[in-house]
Amino acid sequence: MFDRTLETLEPERLLGHQWRRFRGMAEELLASNQFVGRKWRAAGVRWVEDLRSWDDFRRLPLTEKEELVDDQTSNPPFGTNLTYPLERYVRVHQTSGTSGSPLRWLDTQESWEWWAHCWGFVLRGAGVGPADRVFFPFSFGLFIGFWAGFEGALALGALAIPGGGQDSPTRLAWMEALGATVLVCTPSYALHLAEVARERGIDLSKLPVRITVHAGEPGAGIPAVRARIEDGWGARAFDHGGMTEMGAYGYECTQQAGLHVNESEFIVEVIDPATAAPARDGELVLTNLGRVGSPVVRYRTGDHVRLAEAPCPCGRTFSRLEGGILGRLDDMLIVRGVNVFPAAIEGVVRRFPARSRSSERGSLTRSAFWSRSGTRLARRDCRRRCGRASASGSRWRRCRFAACRATS
């Protein structure tokens, strides 16, 4: 374990740890964070003394991504969800924008070290240790995931190997030459590297890679995709959960019985997406505790999850998400009364060999929505524009996304 004391805390002690962290953060937010201050004051919370118990916490308003996007649009380029003066921030990153307008996110030196700390849980949970050589085949741009993963490997004491600015054959050659034992990349790129290796007659099972850790897109939590990665590399593949605006909140242990939520650094809730009432199966809601400079409190992730009831055999007491992220609620389709998630379809499709290289690179869960008129429409735009007149003067038909507000 990365921190056995924290990862095995009894429930009451864990709640006490979270409450102390949250109260300390809340005092700073109410004093100087405009975005959070506006929301909380509207809900009747003006002083930290108004937060006396977990019941008070649960009365705080939920936060949605659209609010954050609108805030940055109205107050470019970084919005008002900033607790400190701009001079205090040292890192900037950005979401991909595949589900709408991208979010820019700032980190202080303290919150960047917190990111590395969170990734320490991810890597150690997968069995990575100081003796490992961790290869990152990633061109370091505004995407935060592998920047933070690289820092996490350093914090763990492992040898972190940068693999940016190289084509796939060169990366495979460097992995072999440097004796990489761990690969950290998107699941689709792990599959692509395996295909390149096959084309060039490279037997990946003879490389010392024993663990692959994946981020940046769905896939590694889907059994069929995981199996293909493991078969291709002769290594164990691990998934993790994280978001640019939230942090690296979830990780698998070697039991691989779902994602542990790192409750030493995050508060986890699961709610009914329609009523916001607590639920075991529903939408994942998270609060980060170590990113005081740009926090997110009670954030609706849009991810469909199910809380496990039985304890994990690994001994960790953190909450566990059965099957990891089960799907995106805004991806869900209702087919003849049955809820269908694209990730589940991908799990079936990925059981079969790919017919072309391009089919290895995509992910069904990243496809765009097509209106019946044939117009390509991003999911977030769907929520905002469905039912309104299009530029051509025609009208959008009823949205097929069950979570789209235009359907209700």
URZIZI-V624095 format. One record per backbone hydrogen bond with DSSP energy under -1.0 kcal/mol. CO is the residue of the C=O (numbers start at 1). NH is the residue of the N-H. If there is no record, write none. Layout:
CO:NH ; CO:NH
This chain:
3:7 ; 4:8 ; 6:9 ; 7:317 ; 10:14 ; 11:15 ; 12:16 ; 13:17 ; 14:18 ; 15:19 ; 16:20 ; 17:21 ; 18:22 ; 19:23 ; 20:24 ; 21:25 ; 22:26 ; 23:27 ; 24:28 ; 25:29 ; 26:30 ; 28:32 ; 29:33 ; 33:37 ; 34:38 ; 35:39 ; 36:40 ; 37:41 ; 38:42 ; 40:45 ; 41:44 ; 47:50 ; 48:51 ; 53:57 ; 54:58 ; 57:60 ; 63:300 ; 64:68 ; 65:69 ; 66:70 ; 67:71 ; 68:72 ; 69:73 ; 70:74 ; 71:75 ; 75:79 ; 80:35 ; 80:82 ; 85:88 ; 86:89 ; 91:107 ; 93:105 ; 97:100 ; 103:95 ; 105:93 ; 107:90 ; 107:91 ; 108:112 ; 109:113 ; 110:114 ; 111:115 ; 112:116 ; 113:117 ; 114:118 ; 115:119 ; 116:120 ; 117:121 ; 118:122 ; 119:123 ; 120:124 ; 121:125 ; 122:126 ; 123:128 ; 124:127 ; 129:132 ; 132:159 ; 133:181 ; 133:182 ; 134:161 ; 135:184 ; 136:138 ; 136:163 ; 139:141 ; 142:94 ; 144:148 ; 145:149 ; 146:150 ; 147:151 ; 148:152 ; 149:153 ; 150:154 ; 151:155 ; 152:156 ; 153:158 ; 154:157 ; 159:134 ; 161:136 ; 167:171 ; 168:172 ; 169:173 ; 170:174 ; 171:175 ; 172:176 ; 173:177 ; 174:178 ; 175:180 ; 181:210 ; 181:211 ; 182:135 ; 183:213 ; 186:190 ; 187:191 ; 188:192 ; 189:193 ; 190:194 ; 191:195 ; 192:196 ; 193:197 ; 194:198 ; 195:199 ; 196:200 ; 197:202 ; 198:201 ; 203:206 ; 204:207 ; 210:236 ; 211:183 ; 212:238 ; 213:185 ; 219:222 ; 222:226 ; 223:227 ; 224:228 ; 225:229 ; 226:230 ; 227:231 ; 228:232 ; 229:233 ; 230:234 ; 236:212 ; 238:214 ; 241:250 ; 243:247 ; 247:243 ; 247:249 ; 249:262 ; 250:241 ; 251:260 ; 253:256 ; 259:321 ; 260:251 ; 261:263 ; 262:265 ; 262:266 ; 265:289 ; 267:287 ; 269:285 ; 270:279 ; 271:283 ; 272:276 ; 277:272 ; 280:307 ; 282:305 ; 283:271 ; 284:301 ; 285:269 ; 286:299 ; 287:267 ; 291:294 ; 293:83 ; 296:288 ; 298:63 ; 299:286 ; 302:329 ; 303:284 ; 304:326 ; 305:282 ; 306:322 ; 312:315 ; 319:261 ; 320:308 ; 321:259 ; 321:324 ; 327:304 ; 328:331 ; 332:402 ; 333:340 ; 335:338 ; 338:335 ; 340:333 ; 341:344 ; 341:345 ; 342:346 ; 343:347 ; 344:348 ; 345:349 ; 346:350 ; 348:351 ; 349:352 ; 357:360 ; 363:366 ; 364:367 ; 369:377 ; 371:374 ; 375:371 ; 377:369 ; 378:382 ; 379:383 ; 380:384 ; 381:385 ; 382:386 ; 385:388 ; 388:396 ; 390:393 ; 394:390 ; 401:404 ; 404:407 ; 405:408
